[in-house]
Amino acid sequence: MGNRFLALSRWVLIVALLVGLSGETCNAKDDGTNCTSSCGNIHNISYPFRLKHDPKHCGDLSLSCENNNTLLVDLHSFGKYYVQAINYQNHTIRLVDPGLQKDNCSSMPQNFPPFLVQVYYRNLAALISYDPLPTPVFYIKCSNPVNSSQYVDTAPCLNINASSLVQQKTYSYVKVGVMKVGDLNEGCSAERVAMALFNYSDCNTSYESIHSALMYGFDLRFLFLGESTCRGQWSTNSKCFPHTIPGT
């Protein structure tokens, strides 16, 4: 009986060792390229991106999943943005301001867009620039009505009424394109700005079409820096090579 118990214990120990070794082998092979997550409409979250609950080796750029929506929250002082799409071939991520709501033209952007984007993450990956360059949309409030081809009336989507009898009624407009000196009429002030991927000719001079263009979002290009480009291999002249090459 004692010999049987020792033999059985020995087999249990061997099986435990084999399971442990196989687990270590799997972890060693997991270099982040096999990490894939999904949230809402984004089904291909992989390196250099990862969800917050994923292991850190899965990616350098952390995304958040809130109410089945994928958000990029690591834009420092620029706020959070909904992720609309990730293109790994073109190295772009499309974002939209969370204040904007589909089929609700009265919704407005809540963040100040990152005009000069150069956000680094642990020197491994970065959101570096717009691609292509988006068109700014300025939200303008005026104390008097403005008759200008550069100003698009936001009514009836945005109606700014006086909150008291003492307060003066104001008028709401948007201007598509770069704001130049002299573009801001007297009695007007730029209250906020958003980014859209369109030309002025595409918006048909109606605020509803401009709002739809803002809902499409804008693209940021993400780059790989340092060792993350080759995922642990060594590189030269933008080419990746394994640590050990047969015959060398």
Beta strands, then each sheet from edge to edge (+ up, - down):
strand 1: 37-39
strand 2: 42-45
strand 3: 49-51
strand 4: 61-66
strand 5: 69-72
strand 6: 81-87
strand 7: 92-96
strand 8: 119-121
strand 9: 125-130
strand 10: 135-142
strand 11: 151-153
strand 12: 171-176
strand 13: 188-196
strand 14: 218-224
strand 15: 234-236
strand 16: 239-241
sheet 1: 1+ 2-
sheet 2: 3+ 4+ 5- 6+ 7- 14+ 9- 8+
sheet 3: 11+ 12- 10+ 13-
sheet 4: 15+ 16-
end
